[in-house]
Amino acid sequence: MYKFSRADAAGKLIAFVHSDAIEVENRKRVIDSLQRVVKYNVDFGDSYLASTAAEHGDKVSSFDEDFRAFGDVTTEAPQ
């Protein structure tokens, strides 16, 4: 059994999501999220939240250090 790294799996999915083989809701955001996974080695959930926040100009409230990697996302500690 072969196990892909997070970045390898995301890289392979980018080409698939770009194709017309499937219909993808929020395709641009999903592709941006997968690119963030490849570039920053973070999980897809964090990268999707970061992509959504960047797209809308929102802040992310989290203790998760992974969000500091994204230069286009502002984070704040939850209260």
N, C-alpha and C positions, 0 to 999 in steps of 0.2 A: 504494500500500500504506500502510495506516494503522498506526502503531505506538503502542501504549498505554504510558503510563508504568507503572512498577511499582505505584504507588498506585492508578491508574485500573483496571488489570487486577484487582488484589486487590479493589477495591470492587465491580466487576462480578461477580466470583466469589462474594462473600459472599451475594448474593441467590440465586445458583444453588445454592450449597451449602445454604442455608436451605430450598430447595424440596424437594418430595417427588419431583422428577423423577429423582433419582439416589440411590443408597444410598452413604453416606459413613461410613467407619470413623472413629471418634473425631471425630464431627461437631463437638462443642463445642470441642475443641482446634484443629481446622482453622479454624473460624470465628474463634477467638481469635487464631490465627496470622495470618490474613488481616487482621484488624483492626490487629494490630501492624505489619504491612507498610504499611497506609494511614497509621497515626499516626506511625510512626518512620522510614518510608522505608528499611527494611532488607530484605534478601532473605528469601524464604520459608523457606529452610533455617534461618537464624538465628532467625527468629521462631518456627518450629515447635519448635526446641530450647528456646527461652526459655519457650514455653507449656508444654512438657512439664516443664521444671525447676520452673516456678512451681506447676504442678498437683501435683507430688510433693514440693515443698519441698526440691528438690535444688539444688546449686551447679552452675555451668557453669565448666569449666576451659578457658580460651581466651585467646589474645592479642588476639582481635578486639575492637576498640573499640566495635562496634555494641551489644554486650551492656550497656554502661554506660547506654544509653538506657532500659532496662527497670528501673523502680523496684522491681519485685517479684522480681527475679532477682539472686542474689549470684554474682559471678564471682571466680575466682582464677586466677592465672597458672600454667600447667603447669610441672611440675618435671622 
